Amino acid sequence: MKVNKKSWLALGGLAVASIVLAGCAGSGDNTGSSDEGDATSTLTVWVDSERVDALKGAADAYSEKTGVKVDLVGKDTGKIKDDFIQQAPTGKGPDVVMGAHDWLGELSTNGVVAPIELGDTAGDYLPVALQASTYEGTTYMLPYAVENIAILRNADIIPEPATSFDDMIAKGQAAGLTTPFVVQQGVEGDPYHLYPFQTAFGAPVFGTDAEGNYDPADLQIGNEGGFQFASWLGAQGVAGNFNTDVDGDIAKTKFLEGEAAFWLTGPWNVGAATDAGINVAIDPIASPTGAPAQPFAGVKGFFVSAESDNKVAANDFLVNYIGTEDVQLELFKAGNVLPALTAAADTAAADPIIAGFQTVGADAVPMPAIPAMGAVWQYWGIAEAAIINGADPTATWQKLTDDVSAAIK
């Protein structure tokens, strides 16, 4: 099945709030006065090159309303973060930059982003999107998309969802499959894709404080549930349900060729499956314990530069233009990723594929953006790969915990 595209509302009908713009001299080489109607005032916005067209309507509407030009600059997604960190302190970077929430720790540490005031609109976003946009109690990002993994099921082979991890394997075996389920790993493991199973054992990476912020001093990966997960992971390695020989390409091939009926992956792979003629259903991640299997959520959005002379205008453009259903649906059209604005997400979820990811995403947790997370990634996948390949689960998980603790300190 193809992802359905809704007809989009005309951008010209956007209801926007006009404000008096303070300090509207453009950043970098842009110059202009602070008058609202001064057409020489410019907001420079760096965006993913593939999403420039989706934002042109909002940029034009903002310029027409306020007299402030919005200069959309398409950038290579692989370079945009580093370029921003390097240029922002010089005053030559953009006023606004598109990026991912897990940049927040690095951007905040480097002092290159300014807080965003969402005001009454804060409650209009999916909870996980708002949580991911907040760092140490301050909102720094206007979210526009939420991405998480889920189970892709070949509904022609397995008509009904699995009720548990064991049921998923049993259903596939009953259908005559030697590989009922696939998930990418590789020689160094892939903890991002295994995290839902780990959380089902009650072992998040970090605990959270009263405000829901990740606490680097509260390392939970080595709690009792973590060791239970490690033991289970070792057993699944023996059973062949996880295999470090299976990378992303092999997992895709097995699902597309009908060798596997269940594939744990993200929306970025749905197109390949539907193009192959597979009747795809999106299911919750089959839990090994009965507790919810909570994947990471990756949230995409827009940051305001700490060095921008146009912070008021930038905040207005993001909150009152990018933060509208029309524009978030335009961004959805460009990437088929669930919108962060609840109204837009509900509209996009008229498509069952999107609805499936939205349902799974309701249990998702933001990928930690704190700097301490770097110490976890350094050791995490290697430890899990070793366990899958037969290393002692308890000793290996203990070493992982000790290594991460030492690295954080």
N, C-alpha and C positions, 0 to 999 in steps of 0.2 A: 504494500500500500504506500502511497505517497503522502507526505505531510501536506495536509490541506492548508491552503492560504486563504485567509479571510480577506474580504474587501476592506480597504483601509479608509478611515475618515479623512476628509480633506484637511491638510495642514493649515489651510487658510482660516479654518474655523476654530483654531486654538484660542482658548480663553487664557489670557495672560495678564499678569500684574505688572504695571509699569512702576518703576521706582526712580527716584532721583539718583543718578549715578555719581558716585564719588570717586575721584582719582582715576579718571578714564584715560589717562595717557597709556598708550599701548606699550606692552613689554617689548624688550629688544629694540628693534629699529623702528617700531611703530610709534608715532607721536600724535598728540591731539589734545584738545582742551577737555575739561571735565563737564561740559554742557551736555545734557542728555541728547539733544538733537544734532550734535556735531558729527557729521558723517565721516570725519577723518579719524575719530576714535575707533580703535580696532581691538577685538578679542582674537588672539591667535590660539587655535585649538588643534592640538595634535591628535590624530585618530588613526586607527587601523585603516590601511588603504582600502580595504574591502568594504568599509562602512562610511566612506565619505558621502556617497550618493544618498544613503539613508538619512543623513543629517542635513542635507542641503535645504530641505523645506523648513526645518526649524531655524537654521541660520538666517534664511531669507526673511522669515516671519519676525525674528528678533530684530534684525536690522531695520525692517520697515516700521516696527513699533517704536524703537528707541533711537534710531539713527546711528547706532553703533554697528560697524561692520564686523562680521564674524568670518575670519579667515581660516577655513578648514584645510589643514595640511596633512595629506596622507603619508603615513610613516610605515616602515618595516617593523612588524610586531616584535621581531627578534632583537631590534636595536633601540626601540623607543624608550625603554626604562633607563638604560645606561646613558643614552643621549640626554634624557631629561635631567638625570642626577648631575651630569657634567655641566650642562648649560644653565640650569636654573639659578645657581648661585651667582652667575655672571650677569644676570638680568637679560640674557639673550634667548632664553628658552620661551616656551609658550605660556599663556595665561592658564590654559586648561590642557590636561593630558588624559587620554584614555588609557586604562590599564586594568590590572587585576588586584583583588583585595590582598593577596598574599605578598604584594609588594610593600604593604603598609609599614611593616617593621623597618625595612631598609629605608623607605622614603622618610619616615618619621625620624629615624636615627640620623639621617643626613640633613634633617631640617628643611626639606624642600617642598613640603606641602602645608597648606593652610586649612584650618577647620572649615566645614561647610555647615551653614544654618538651614536645616530642613524645615524648621517651624512646625506648623500643624500638619504638614505633609508626611512627617515621619511615620505616622501610623498607616500610610497608604501602601507601604512596601511589605513584601513577604518578610516574616520575622528573621529568617536566616540571612536575607540580603542586608537588612538593617544591622544585624549583629556583626556581619562580616565587614561592614563599612565603618565600624567603630573600633578605635584603638585606644586603649587605656582611658576609656570613658568619653572620648571625643570622636565625633563623626568627621571623617576626612574624605569620604567618597560618596558620590551620587550614583547608586547602583542602577544598572540597566539590564543585567542578565544573570541568571543563576544556572549553574551547570553541575550535574552529578551523574554518577553511574547508576545503572539498574540492570536487571536481567532482561536480555533480549531472548524471547522464546520463539522457536519455529512452531507456530500453531498448527501447521499441517501434520507435524510429527507428534507433538504433545498438545492436545486440545485444551487442557486445563492447567492453570498455574500450580506450581508445587507448593505444598504447605510448610515444608521445612527443607533444610539442606539434604537430609537423608532421603526425603521423599523425592526431591529433584533427581538425585542419582538413581533411585529405584525406578522412577518413571522412564528415564532414559534407557536404563538396562532392559526394562520390560518391552521397550520399543525396538530392541535389538541393537542398540548402540554400544560400542565398546568405549566410546568417549562421550558420555552424556552431557558433560559440562566442560566449558573451556574458559580460562581467564589468563591473560598474558602475565608472564613472570620474567623469564630470562635468567641468565647466569647470576645476576646480582639482585634477583628478586624484584618485587614491585609492591611495596607496602601500601601504596595508594589504593590499589585494587583489592588488597586483602583487608584493609581497615574495617569495612563493614562487619566482617567476621570477628575481628578483634573486639570491636565495640559490643558485639552480641554477648561477649563474655564479661562485659563490664570493665574493660581495660582501655580507657581513652589514653591518649598520650599525656595530656596535662589535665589537672583539675582546673576549676574556674572559681573566681572570687564571687562575692555577693552580687556584683553587677554583671556577671557572665563573662568577664574577661579571663582569658587563659592566664594561669599563674605558673611561670617557669620554675618556681620553687616547689610546686606540687606535682612532681613527676609521678604519673599514675601507671605508666607503661609496665612497671615492675610490680604491680599489685597482684593479689592472688589470682584475679581473673586473667592477668597477662600470662601467668604460668599455665593456667588451664587452656588458654588459647594456644600456647606453644605446644602443649601435649597433643591437642586436637590437630594442629597443623602437621605435626610429625606423622600422625596416623593417616591423615589425608594424603601425605606424600607417599607413604607405603602403599596406600590403596590406588595411587595413580590419579587422584582427583586434582592434584596440583603437580605441575611438572615444570622445572626450570628450563627444559628444552623448548617449551612453548613460549615464544615471544608474541608480539602483537600481530605480526603477519601470519604466523602459523595458526593462532587462535581464530583470526578472521577466516582463513582458508577452510578450517575445519567446520566452521558454522555455515559458511556460504556453500560448501559442497555437501552439506547434510550429514556430516560425520558426527556433529554435536548438535543437540537440540536447544541447549541453554548456553548463553554467552554473557558473561559479566563485562559490560563495557559502557561507553557513554554515547550521547546523541551524535557525536561526530562519526560514528560507524553505522548509523541507521540507514543512511543513503545507500551505502554499499550493499546492505542486506535487501532493501526494497528493490534496488536496481537489478539484483540477482533473481527477483521474482519470489522471494521468500515472504510468506505470510507472517509478518512480525507482530508479536504482542509484547508489551512492556510490563514486566512483573516486578513486584517488590523483591528485594534481595533475600533469597532463601536463608533463613537463620538456622544456625546449628544448635541453638539453645532455647528458642521460644521467645527470647527477648528481641527487640528490634535490632536489625543489622543496619547501623547508621553509617552511610558513606560520608566522605568529605563533600562539602559544597564549595565550588569555586565561584566567586562572584566577580563580575566585571563591572566597571564603572568609570567615573571621571573624577580627577583630582584637580584642585586649584593650586597653582604654584604659590609658594610662600613669598616669592619675589615679584609677583604680579602687581602692577600698579592699578589693575582693574578688578580687584577682588569682589567688590560689590556687584559689578556688572557680571562677572563670571558666576557668582552665586545665583544671581537672578536668572541667567541663561540656563544654568543647570536645573535649578529647582522648578522654574515655571515653564520651561520649554522642553528640555530633555526629560524631565520628570512628568511627562503627560502620557496618557494612554496612546495617543496617536503616534508620537515619536518613538515610544518604546515598542510599538508594534512595527514601525518601520525598521527598527534595529532587529527585531525578531525576523522579519522577512529576509534580512541580509545574512542571518546566521542560523536561524531555526533553533535558537537557544531560548529557553523559558524566560520571559521578561521578569524583571525584578519588581515592577509595580503590580500590585495584586490585581487590579482591574484588567490590565493588559495580559497578565498571566492567565486569568480566567477566560478571557476572549481567545487567546492562543490555544487554550486547552480544549477548544471545540474539536481539535484534532486528537484522536485517541493516543497517538504516539506521544504528543506533548503532554497530554493528561497523565499518561503513565509515568513519565519522568517527574511531573509535578507531584504525584502521589508519593513516589519514593523520596523525593526531595523534602517532603514535609518532615521526615525523620533525619534529614542530613544535618551535619554540623559544619561550621566554617573551618576550612583548613587553617591551622594556627598560623598567624602572620608574625608572631613574636620572633625576635632574633634567635632565641634558644632552639627553635625548630630546626635550624641548620645542623645542630649537633645530633639531632635524632635521625635525620635523613642520612647522615654520614655512615651510620652503623646499622640502621634498621633493616633495609632490604637484604644486606649481606647475611645478617643473622637468620632471617626468615628463609632465604634460599638454602642455607646450610641445614636448617631443620627439615625442610622438604626433602633434602638429599640424604637424610639419615643421621645427622648430628644429634647428640643428646639434647632433647628439648629444654630440660631444666637448666643444664649447665650453659647452654648457648643463650638462653633468654636472660639468665643471670649476668652473663658477660655483657650482653647488650645493655642491660640496665646500668651496670657499673660504668661501662664506657660512656654512655650518654650522661650520666650523673657527673662524671669527672670532667667531661667536655663542657658542660654547662657552668660548672664552678670555675 
